[in-house]
Amino acid sequence: MKNRLREFREVHGLTQEELARALGVTRQTIIAIEKGKYDPSLKLAFKIARFFGVKIEDIFIYDEDQ
């Protein structure tokens, strides 16, 4: 699944560590999501979207071909 997490994080002036703390996850989790190596749980995806005040689909893009 593709995502725009890094873009949203940078627009808001946050480091990976700051975002991780705000969401209650590790920095490694944020890195893995940004690199597309880890798909977050639905609960975490909602938490991320709510944190940025957007819909899940604004951050996470489902690619049926993958």
C-alpha positions in Angstrom: 0.0 0.0 0.0 1.4 3.4 -1.0 1.2 6.3 1.4 1.8 10.0 1.8 2.8 9.9 5.5 6.2 11.4 5.0 4.7 14.3 3.0 2.1 15.0 5.7 4.7 14.7 8.5 7.1 17.2 6.7 4.3 19.7 5.9 3.5 19.8 9.6 7.2 20.2 10.5 7.4 17.0 12.5 10.3 14.6 12.9 9.7 10.9 12.8 10.4 10.8 16.5 7.8 13.5 17.3 5.2 11.8 15.2 5.9 8.4 16.7 5.5 9.9 20.2 2.3 11.6 19.3 0.9 8.3 18.0 2.3 6.0 20.7 4.5 4.0 18.3 8.2 3.6 17.8 10.2 5.7 15.3 11.0 2.5 13.5 7.3 2.0 12.9 7.1 5.4 11.3 10.1 4.7 9.2 8.7 1.3 8.0 5.4 2.9 7.1 7.0 5.7 5.2 9.2 3.3 3.2 6.2 1.1 2.4 7.7 -1.9 4.3 4.9 -2.0 6.8 1.2 -1.5 6.4 -0.3 -0.1 9.6 -3.3 -1.7 11.4 -6.6 -0.2 10.6 -6.6 1.3 14.1 -3.2 3.0 13.6 -4.3 4.2 10.1 -7.3 5.9 11.7 -5.2 7.3 14.4 -2.7 8.8 11.9 -5.5 10.2 9.7 -7.2 11.8 12.8 -3.9 13.2 14.0 -3.6 15.1 10.7 -7.3 15.9 10.4 -7.8 14.1 7.1 -9.4 10.9 5.8 -7.5 7.6 5.7 -7.7 7.7 1.8 -5.8 11.1 1.9 -2.7 9.4 3.4 -3.0 5.7 2.4 -3.5 4.7 -1.3 -4.6 1.1 -1.9 -3.1 -0.3 -5.0 -5.0 -3.4 -6.3 -2.1 -4.4 -8.4 0.2 -5.0 -5.4 
